[in-house]
Amino acid sequence: MGGIVLAHDVGTGGNKASLVDIEGKIVGSAMEPYPVLYPEPGWAEQDPEGHWWRAVCKMSREVLKQSGVDPKDVSAVTFSSQMMGTIPVAKDGSPLMNCMTWMDTRAARQNKDISSGPIKMLRMLRITGGLPSGKDIIGKVLWVMQERPAVYEKTHKFLDAKDYLIHKCTGEYVTSWDCANLTWFMDSRKGKNVWSSTILGWMDLDEDKLPRLAPSVEVVGSLTSEAAADLGLTTSTQVVNGCGDMTAAGVGSGAIREKEVHLYAGSSAWLGAHLKDRKLDIFTYTGSIRSAIPDRYFMVAEQESAGACLKHLRENWHCNQCKHVEDLARVECQECMEGRRNPYKSIDEIAADAPAGCDDLLFAPWMFGERSPLDDHNVRGGYFNLSLAHEKKHMVRAVLEGVAFHTRWMMDGVEKRKMLGKVDKVNMIGGCAQSNLWPQIFADILQKPMHRMKNPLEAGSIGVSFVAYVGLGEIGSFEKAASLVEVDRVFEPNQDTEDVYNRLYDTLRDYYKRNKGLWKRLNEADH
């Protein structure tokens, strides 16, 4: 067996190592979870060495062992990673502090200050195609400069998650265009793809503190002897630059033709589409970054909490595994312990008993702030219009519907004429697609057919593997790669639910607008 790519999907909740062949088939996979650290209110950190690299090494060896693949047959290693993380590293590449992840809001003030004023705002929009929100890298770098000057003085490079892992593998400091775009330091105009001297000048930041820019398909080098030993591979294994999780999933969704839309719904969610030209709507915080496909942009509208809302429900309400409504004790039920029950199937069964619209019970899914179309790090979630008449089935289904209502709010922005126009169908990937009920709820609320793709959990790993295969010259084009991605099932919208969902959708948006001042009062960092 030859031509195998080892793809690491370095997420917020853990690292999944997948061996993927040239047909996009998963030969083997292994998963290692790790935590998010919350040392202060609004902070969300991970340990690059102890969490990420340890998991990458352990799962590389594990997946090779489980699959029986000879390390010599692994032609390349690549990464799809969480984006918008910030790690200051010393000259030897060692982290000077934990990574400030994409969830971290400590630099909200700095992100607001960096583009304050109409002139700066317009220049940044023209150069980068967007503006920083409360959780972005540019503000976090400024936070280090202002709040941790001793760390800043020792900083050799500021790296994102994938950049750090590429350095561990090759000794090179390099980032991909898509990840660099979301630092808001990069000039993303056509033919540019360089660090912007203008924006760096605003911060008095030396370009030498940033990694080299390269397309996702670039072969950065081979594994160093130390990395090869750690990973259980050989020094002949190539390392392909790879991309962020959003752009990897975009390729793995199969929606790569102009303006085709996919929905990724996992812990967070986003709507994405590949475009020839950069597009932006500042009113809905929907913009474009560079894609993993070198000559394309990737339009994205991002939702902070999707499956995370359901995870919170499971972890705090019912039994530890299947969450039987009959068993409120914090114990695992016998069926789950014996592997005879899928906990998400149980949730589907509970929610399916409730009517569409949950008898006017609404759930706001804004559990950790929101990005699009709100850009509000103070907003929080919860039930609205809860009464004694509502049962658990209503409360469970309301979570599924609430996430879909917010996705529809993003879709409204995506469908503006200057963005994409009318969207005819959506390819669905991510953990939420494992449900048979949730994709149907998305179809009903969005009033669009949802095409659930095969292996929806593996879209990122498959997508970044295709990036690697194109970079290695083993797949001739991304169009060829997309043709290998198959549809599992199509969920058609139910017209009978349209009126109730339209009414509740309007109500949920009004609920946000009427209460955003209260959330600010409660959750503003400086209150």
Secondary structure, 3 states (H helix, E strand, C coil): CCCEEEEEEECCCEEEEEEECCCCCEEEEEEEECCCECCCCCCCEECHHHHHHHHHHHHHHHHHHHHCCCHHHEEEEEEEECCCCEEEECCCCCECCCEECCCCCCCHHHHHHHCCCHHHHHHHHHHHCCCCCCCCHHHHHHHHHHHCHHHHHHCCEEECHHHHHHHHHHCCCEEEHHHHHCCCCEECCCCCCEECHHHHHHHCCCHHHCCEEECCCCEEEECCHHHHHHHCCCCCCEEECCEEHHHHHHHHCCCCCCCCEEEEECCCEEEEEEECCCCCECCCCEEEEECCCCCCEEEEEEECCCHHHHHHHHHHHCCCCCCCCCCCCCCCCHHHHCCCCCHHHHHHHHHHCCCCCHHHCEEECCCCCECCCCCECCCCCEEECCCCCCCHHHHHHHHHHHHHHHHHHHHHHHCCCCCCCCCCCEEEECHHHHCCCHHHHHHHHHCCCEEEECCHHHHHHHHHHHHHHHHHCCCCCHHHHHCCCCEEEEECCCHHHHHHHHHHHHHHHHHHHHHHHHHHHHHCCCC
